[in-house]
Amino acid sequence: MDKIDLTILGALQNNARISNVELAADVGLSPSACLRRVSQLEKSGVIAGYHAALDAAKLGHDVLVLMQITLHGQSADMMAEFEAEVAKIPQVLACFLIAGENDYILRVSARDVADFGRIHSEYLSALPHVLRMESSFILREVMNRGMQASLA
């Protein structure tokens, strides 16, 4: 990857819907050369996909919760079973295996506190091999960004 690739990545992060002609002009390439580079970045997996950023509150989900979860153990079977079950819960937006005192962090979306209580009692507390769960309610999103092209 060179400086032009990084510039392409930065431009796409700012606006993934930019036309190839506009992108090419922004990075100083012909449209065909720019399209080749974008295609190569996609094929190599550097560009993993294009996504719409949704406003959870405008979709009626005013509560976001980070949950720290500790399992009874860390066997491959326990972790695989936990991960398979957590993936089935649509309100779980992200699940991260972490190092440290806890094993996982989940990001959970709910309409309100009562809805989170329902999600917790119906789904989260039924997850296999859970020893301990700790919930932290997000009060305000200060910053939320993906990988920056400048760091690549």
HUDAGI-V94505 format. One record per pair of residues at least 12 apart in sequence whose ideal C-beta (glycine too) atoms are under 6 Angstrom apart, sorted by the first residue. I is the first residue (numbers start at 1). J is the second residue. Records with the same first field share a line. If there is no record, write none. Layout:
I = J ; J
This chain:
4 = 27
6 = 149
7 = 27
8 = 27 ; 37
9 = 149
10 = 149
11 = 23 ; 26
16 = 50
20 = 34 ; 35
56 = 109
60 = 111
61 = 109 ; 111
63 = 110 ; 112 ; 116
64 = 109 ; 138
65 = 108 ; 116 ; 135 ; 137
66 = 107 ; 136
67 = 106 ; 108 ; 133 ; 135
68 = 102 ; 105 ; 134
69 = 104 ; 130 ; 133
70 = 102 ; 103 ; 131 ; 132
71 = 103 ; 129 ; 131
72 = 129 ; 131
78 = 129
81 = 128
82 = 128 ; 129
85 = 127 ; 128
89 = 123
91 = 108 ; 109 ; 119
92 = 106 ; 108
93 = 107 ; 109
94 = 107
